[in-house]
Amino acid sequence: MNRSTRYKVNPNVSVIRTSAQDIILTNMEKGREYHIPLDMFTLLSSFNLPVNVEQAISIYRNSNQQALEEAELLESIEELEKNDLIVLANVDVQMANSVAQSTNRFFNFNGMRMEEVINVGAHIPDAVAIIGMPFDHNVTNLPGSRLGPEYLRRHSRSIVPYGFPQVEVKGQHTEGIHLASKVFDCGDISGHVFDRNGRQQRQLEEIVRKLTLAKIKPVIVGGDHSITYSSLQGILSHKKIGLIHIDAHYDGGGTEQVSFKDIHHGNFMDGFLNERNLEHILQIGQRQRVDQEHVQAEKIDVVPSDELDISRYLREGLPYYITLDVDVLDPSFMSSTGTPVPLGMHPKELMAILTSIREHDIIGGDVVEFLPSEHKVHEALLVNELLLTLISLMTKVDLS
């Protein structure tokens, strides 16, 4: 706990009963009840107005003749924060409650609550926030990608989180930059039951909007590909960007108008054809048949399948968001996906494409459509390697 950071009583907490021994509180948002002793309640009351830890201790001591020692007070304040009885003074409580932390963390990165990331990450150049979106209600074939975020977390620990290498020795990359100081795992969008194109998608959109306004780069782990629609809307609400769409499918049928309630993983691209702030779409790896009107749209460029350096296609000065559907890989390498298509990419080809744009401004991204299987852990490791590469693109490692 940072002693200079300001905290306040959680506005969702209220007193429901008092006695001579303790105070009973309730958190209306989470449906939790707390029994705390009177001296702890006095300490909690020190945060009625936004104050830092030092100020709260001073207020508490002025109102309590038998004040605890400082070490005990600090321990008690940490307990108040742990139980969400106090929150950061400028926290958006609704946003904080929409993301639940996991006991596992991607690549053993720091786990940090969303409200803390907004405060801390804004002061770290090229900070990255990882958010899981366990949602697959919008698939048209096999479900299961909702299990992707947590499964990938569990199988990411063996991968050392270093960024792009600085030198090459005997064909082996060395001296990468450790990413732990820049990357935070915030957990998953929460909800016991997810609505189809409902509250959780709106939460994701709002979280991405606030992260990018704070100049923090979001990485969303799906989940099916419809989640990209919400993530992009969060950025497009305030910024002009381009989109790099890496996928076996075009995910659009040429329909100019598609409503939010009708969005699914196979048509979400149609929602962006008339979006003014999405100035450029670069499509890579597509091998399905498609309506020619879609690929001939003015803002869309389709990269030939044999091109591994895509940097020349990117527009100078325009930041890009990358959405990566794992079905872009050939099923011989990636069968753990809902809609596999033969004759796909080799993993080394995909890595070459990603590293070709490492000097461009990548503002965010997502990895989607991975369906976990305990018999194919090696495919989870491959997805995590791609995820780590995507993160490395955003951290602006000095390659000199």
ZAGU-698164 format. One record per residue (C-alpha): residue number from 1; residue in three letters; x, y, z. Coordinates in steps of 0.2 Angstrom, whole numbers, plus 5000, padded with zeros to 4 digits. Layout:
N
NUM;ALA;X;Y;Z;
...
This chain:
400
1;MET;5000;5000;5000;
2;ASN;5007;5017;4995;
3;ARG;5006;5028;5010;
4;SER;5004;5044;5000;
5;THR;4989;5038;4989;
6;ARG;4972;5045;4994;
7;TYR;4958;5033;4999;
8;LYS;4940;5035;5004;
9;VAL;4926;5024;5012;
10;ASN;4918;5014;4998;
11;PRO;4902;5022;4993;
12;ASN;4893;5005;4992;
13;VAL;4896;5002;5011;
14;SER;4884;5007;5024;
15;VAL;4880;5003;5042;
16;ILE;4865;4992;5045;
17;ARG;4867;4989;5064;
18;THR;4877;4994;5079;
19;SER;4880;4986;5096;
20;ALA;4891;4989;5111;
21;GLN;4904;4977;5104;
22;ASP;4904;4979;5085;
23;ILE;4897;4987;5069;
24;ILE;4889;4978;5056;
25;LEU;4892;4984;5038;
26;THR;4885;4979;5021;
27;ASN;4892;4981;5004;
28;MET;4876;4983;4993;
29;GLU;4886;4980;4977;
30;LYS;4893;4964;4982;
31;GLY;4880;4958;4994;
32;ARG;4893;4955;5008;
33;GLU;4891;4959;5026;
34;TYR;4905;4963;5038;
35;HIS;4907;4963;5057;
36;ILE;4920;4975;5063;
37;PRO;4925;4981;5081;
38;LEU;4922;4999;5086;
39;ASP;4940;5004;5085;
40;MET;4941;4997;5067;
41;PHE;4926;5007;5063;
42;THR;4934;5023;5070;
43;LEU;4948;5020;5059;
44;LEU;4937;5017;5044;
45;SER;4928;5033;5048;
46;SER;4945;5042;5046;
47;PHE;4942;5039;5027;
48;ASN;4925;5048;5026;
49;LEU;4934;5061;5016;
50;PRO;4948;5057;5003;
51;VAL;4964;5056;5013;
52;ASN;4981;5047;5012;
53;VAL;4986;5034;5025;
54;GLU;4997;5047;5035;
55;GLN;4982;5059;5036;
56;ALA;4970;5044;5041;
57;ILE;4982;5039;5055;
58;SER;4983;5057;5062;
59;ILE;4964;5058;5061;
60;TYR;4962;5042;5070;
61;ARG;4974;5046;5084;
62;ASN;4966;5063;5087;
63;SER;4949;5054;5090;
64;ASN;4955;5039;5100;
65;GLN;4965;5040;5116;
66;GLN;4970;5022;5116;
67;ALA;4977;5022;5098;
68;LEU;4985;5007;5091;
69;GLU;5004;5006;5087;
70;GLU;5008;5012;5069;
71;ALA;5012;4995;5063;
72;GLU;4995;4988;5069;
73;LEU;4986;5003;5061;
74;LEU;4995;5000;5044;
75;GLU;4990;4982;5045;
76;SER;4972;4987;5049;
77;ILE;4971;4999;5035;
78;GLU;4978;4986;5023;
79;GLU;4964;4974;5029;
80;LEU;4951;4988;5026;
81;GLU;4957;4989;5008;
82;LYS;4958;4970;5005;
83;ASN;4939;4969;5010;
84;ASP;4935;4984;4999;
85;LEU;4929;4994;5014;
86;ILE;4940;5008;5007;
87;VAL;4944;5012;4989;
88;LEU;4956;5024;4980;
89;ALA;4949;5041;4981;
90;ASN;4946;5043;4962;
91;VAL;4941;5026;4959;
92;ASP;4926;5022;4948;
93;VAL;4918;5009;4959;
94;GLN;4906;5002;4945;
95;MET;4921;4999;4934;
96;ALA;4931;4991;4948;
97;ASN;4917;4979;4952;
98;SER;4916;4974;4934;
99;VAL;4933;4965;4934;
100;ALA;4937;4950;4945;
101;GLN;4955;4946;4949;
102;SER;4961;4928;4946;
103;THR;4971;4918;4957;
104;ASN;4982;4914;4942;
105;ARG;4991;4928;4932;
106;PHE;4998;4928;4914;
107;PHE;5017;4925;4914;
108;ASN;5017;4929;4933;
109;PHE;5015;4947;4929;
110;ASN;5009;4958;4943;
111;GLY;4990;4956;4947;
112;MET;4982;4973;4950;
113;ARG;4965;4979;4952;
114;MET;4958;4989;4938;
115;GLU;4956;5005;4948;
116;GLU;4975;5003;4953;
117;VAL;4980;5001;4935;
118;ILE;4971;5017;4930;
119;ASN;4981;5027;4944;
120;VAL;4998;5018;4942;
121;GLY;4999;5014;4924;
122;ALA;4995;5032;4918;
123;HIS;5013;5036;4925;
124;ILE;5022;5022;4916;
125;PRO;5026;5024;4897;
126;ASP;5018;5011;4887;
127;ALA;5009;5002;4901;
128;VAL;4999;4987;4896;
129;ALA;4983;4980;4905;
130;ILE;4978;4962;4902;
131;ILE;4959;4958;4903;
132;GLY;4951;4942;4901;
133;MET;4934;4941;4892;
134;PRO;4926;4923;4896;
135;PHE;4912;4925;4883;
136;ASP;4907;4913;4869;
137;HIS;4888;4916;4867;
138;ASN;4891;4923;4849;
139;VAL;4899;4908;4841;
140;THR;4891;4899;4826;
141;ASN;4900;4883;4828;
142;LEU;4909;4876;4843;
143;PRO;4908;4885;4860;
144;GLY;4922;4884;4873;
145;SER;4932;4899;4871;
146;ARG;4925;4907;4886;
147;LEU;4937;4895;4896;
148;GLY;4952;4902;4886;
149;PRO;4958;4916;4898;
150;GLU;4960;4906;4914;
151;TYR;4967;4891;4905;
152;LEU;4980;4901;4896;
153;ARG;4984;4909;4913;
154;ARG;4988;4892;4920;
155;HIS;4999;4887;4906;
156;SER;5009;4903;4904;
157;ARG;5020;4901;4919;
158;SER;5034;4892;4909;
159;ILE;5036;4906;4897;
160;VAL;5048;4920;4903;
161;PRO;5041;4937;4900;
162;TYR;5054;4945;4890;
163;GLY;5051;4957;4876;
164;PHE;5059;4958;4859;
165;PRO;5078;4953;4858;
166;GLN;5091;4966;4856;
167;VAL;5104;4955;4848;
168;GLU;5105;4938;4839;
169;VAL;5119;4926;4843;
170;LYS;5121;4910;4833;
171;GLY;5103;4911;4827;
172;GLN;5096;4912;4845;
173;HIS;5088;4928;4852;
174;THR;5096;4935;4868;
175;GLU;5095;4950;4880;
176;GLY;5076;4953;4879;
177;ILE;5069;4966;4890;
178;HIS;5059;4960;4905;
179;LEU;5041;4966;4904;
180;ALA;5035;4964;4922;
181;SER;5037;4983;4926;
182;LYS;5025;4988;4912;
183;VAL;5012;4974;4911;
184;PHE;4998;4971;4923;
185;ASP;4985;4957;4924;
186;CYS;4968;4964;4929;
187;GLY;4958;4948;4929;
188;ASP;4942;4944;4920;
189;ILE;4926;4954;4916;
190;SER;4915;4947;4929;
191;GLY;4898;4939;4929;
192;HIS;4891;4922;4934;
193;VAL;4879;4923;4919;
194;PHE;4884;4933;4903;
195;ASP;4871;4941;4893;
196;ARG;4872;4940;4874;
197;ASN;4877;4957;4868;
198;GLY;4873;4964;4885;
199;ARG;4880;4971;4901;
200;GLN;4897;4963;4900;
201;GLN;4901;4969;4883;
202;ARG;4896;4987;4888;
203;GLN;4908;4985;4903;
204;LEU;4922;4980;4892;
205;GLU;4919;4994;4880;
206;GLU;4919;5007;4895;
207;ILE;4935;4999;4903;
208;VAL;4944;5000;4886;
209;ARG;4939;5018;4884;
210;LYS;4945;5023;4901;
211;LEU;4962;5013;4899;
212;THR;4966;5021;4883;
213;LEU;4961;5039;4889;
214;ALA;4974;5036;4902;
215;LYS;4986;5030;4889;
216;ILE;4986;5012;4895;
217;LYS;4986;4999;4881;
218;PRO;4973;4985;4883;
219;VAL;4976;4967;4878;
220;ILE;4960;4957;4879;
221;VAL;4960;4938;4880;
222;GLY;4944;4929;4873;
223;GLY;4932;4923;4871;
224;ASP;4925;4923;4854;
225;HIS;4929;4936;4841;
226;SER;4913;4947;4844;
227;ILE;4922;4954;4859;
228;THR;4933;4964;4847;
229;TYR;4918;4975;4843;
230;SER;4916;4981;4861;
231;SER;4935;4983;4863;
232;LEU;4936;4993;4848;
233;GLN;4921;5004;4852;
234;GLY;4930;5009;4868;
235;ILE;4944;5016;4858;
236;LEU;4935;5023;4843;
237;SER;4924;5034;4855;
238;HIS;4938;5046;4856;
239;LYS;4952;5041;4844;
240;LYS;4956;5038;4826;
241;ILE;4965;5021;4823;
242;GLY;4968;5008;4811;
243;LEU;4964;4989;4813;
244;ILE;4975;4974;4809;
245;HIS;4964;4959;4807;
246;ILE;4973;4943;4807;
247;ASP;4961;4928;4804;
248;ALA;4956;4914;4793;
249;HIS;4939;4923;4790;
250;TYR;4934;4940;4785;
251;ASP;4921;4941;4798;
252;GLY;4910;4951;4788;
253;GLY;4897;4949;4774;
254;GLY;4897;4966;4766;
255;THR;4882;4972;4776;
256;GLU;4883;4990;4779;
257;GLN;4872;4991;4794;
258;VAL;4872;4979;4808;
259;SER;4865;4983;4825;
260;PHE;4874;4979;4842;
261;LYS;4861;4965;4847;
262;ASP;4864;4956;4830;
263;ILE;4883;4956;4832;
264;HIS;4892;4939;4832;
265;HIS;4909;4932;4829;
266;GLY;4906;4930;4810;
267;ASN;4900;4948;4806;
268;PHE;4907;4960;4818;
269;MET;4918;4968;4805;
270;ASP;4902;4974;4796;
271;GLY;4899;4986;4811;
272;PHE;4915;4996;4807;
273;LEU;4913;4999;4788;
274;ASN;4905;5016;4791;
275;GLU;4914;5020;4807;
276;ARG;4923;5036;4804;
277;ASN;4937;5035;4817;
278;LEU;4942;5018;4810;
279;GLU;4952;5024;4795;
280;HIS;4961;5009;4789;
281;ILE;4958;4990;4790;
282;LEU;4972;4978;4785;
283;GLN;4966;4960;4783;
284;ILE;4979;4946;4784;
285;GLY;4977;4927;4783;
286;GLN;4959;4926;4777;
287;ARG;4956;4911;4766;
288;GLN;4937;4909;4766;
289;ARG;4926;4914;4751;
290;VAL;4919;4931;4754;
291;ASP;4907;4944;4745;
292;GLN;4919;4955;4734;
293;GLU;4910;4971;4740;
294;HIS;4918;4968;4757;
295;VAL;4936;4967;4752;
296;GLN;4934;4981;4739;
297;ALA;4928;4993;4753;
298;GLU;4939;5009;4752;
299;LYS;4946;5007;4769;
300;ILE;4951;4989;4768;
301;ASP;4968;4982;4761;
302;VAL;4970;4963;4760;
303;VAL;4988;4957;4762;
304;PRO;4994;4943;4750;
305;SER;4996;4927;4758;
306;ASP;5015;4926;4754;
307;GLU;5019;4943;4762;
308;LEU;5028;4942;4779;
309;ASP;5033;4960;4781;
310;ILE;5017;4971;4782;
311;SER;5025;4987;4788;
312;ARG;5023;4995;4770;
313;TYR;5004;4993;4771;
314;LEU;5003;5003;4788;
315;ARG;4998;5022;4787;
316;GLU;5011;5033;4794;
317;GLY;5006;5042;4810;
318;LEU;4990;5031;4813;
319;PRO;4990;5020;4828;
320;TYR;4984;5002;4826;
321;TYR;4974;4989;4836;
322;ILE;4978;4971;4832;
323;THR;4965;4957;4833;
324;LEU;4972;4940;4832;
325;ASP;4960;4925;4829;
326;VAL;4971;4909;4832;
327;ASP;4962;4900;4818;
328;VAL;4973;4910;4806;
329;LEU;4986;4896;4810;
330;ASP;4984;4879;4800;
331;PRO;4974;4866;4810;
332;SER;4990;4855;4810;
333;PHE;4997;4868;4822;
334;MET;4981;4875;4830;
335;SER;4966;4863;4831;
336;SER;4960;4870;4847;
337;THR;4948;4883;4839;
338;GLY;4930;4883;4835;
339;THR;4930;4886;4816;
340;PRO;4947;4879;4809;
341;VAL;4951;4881;4791;
342;PRO;4964;4871;4781;
343;LEU;4979;4878;4772;
344;GLY;4983;4891;4786;
345;MET;4999;4899;4792;
346;HIS;5014;4891;4800;
347;PRO;5018;4899;4817;
348;LYS;5034;4906;4811;
349;GLU;5026;4915;4797;
350;LEU;5014;4923;4809;
351;MET;5028;4928;4821;
352;ALA;5037;4936;4806;
353;ILE;5022;4946;4802;
354;LEU;5020;4952;4820;
355;THR;5038;4957;4822;
356;SER;5038;4966;4805;
357;ILE;5028;4980;4813;
358;ARG;5037;4981;4830;
359;GLU;5042;4999;4827;
360;HIS;5024;5005;4823;
361;ASP;5012;5012;4836;
362;ILE;5001;4998;4842;
363;ILE;4988;5005;4854;
364;GLY;4980;4988;4859;
365;GLY;4975;4971;4854;
366;ASP;4966;4955;4857;
367;VAL;4968;4936;4855;
368;VAL;4952;4926;4852;
369;GLU;4944;4909;4848;
370;PHE;4955;4898;4858;
371;LEU;4946;4882;4864;
372;PRO;4956;4874;4878;
373;SER;4959;4855;4878;
374;GLU;4969;4846;4892;
375;HIS;4976;4835;4878;
376;LYS;4983;4849;4868;
377;VAL;4993;4860;4881;
378;HIS;5006;4863;4867;
379;GLU;4993;4873;4858;
380;ALA;4990;4884;4874;
381;LEU;5009;4887;4875;
382;LEU;5009;4893;4856;
383;VAL;4994;4905;4860;
384;ASN;5004;4912;4875;
385;GLU;5019;4914;4864;
386;LEU;5009;4924;4852;
387;LEU;5000;4934;4866;
388;LEU;5017;4939;4873;
389;THR;5023;4944;4856;
390;LEU;5008;4955;4855;
391;ILE;5012;4963;4872;
392;SER;5030;4966;4867;
393;LEU;5024;4976;4851;
394;MET;5015;4988;4863;
395;THR;5029;4991;4876;
396;LYS;5041;5000;4864;
397;VAL;5057;4991;4869;
398;ASP;5073;5000;4863;
399;LEU;5080;4989;4849;
400;SER;5096;5000;4847;
